[in-house]
């Protein structure tokens, strides 16, 4: 999976965010899209890397301008990672399920 981060100029409100998100969803097969007009950023998570020129064209067609484009590999965070690390740190991972005792 890949995470694409765009710096976008011109977003002023929540509707601007929705326009950008909808344009990306309609043109690309993506897992997640989120925009922030306050930060001027759109983050896209997709199975494959997105073509920069096509993405710039889609955003430009909405009336906004892409100032920066960054694409990097993305690894989904584990749901219970924090709890598991806590158990391991306390030495409780070797106990049967539901039975915990202090080491």
Beta strands, then each sheet from edge to edge (+ up, - down):
strand 1: 2-9
strand 2: 32-36
strand 3: 41-46
strand 4: 65-73
sheet 1: 2+ 3- 1+ 4-
end
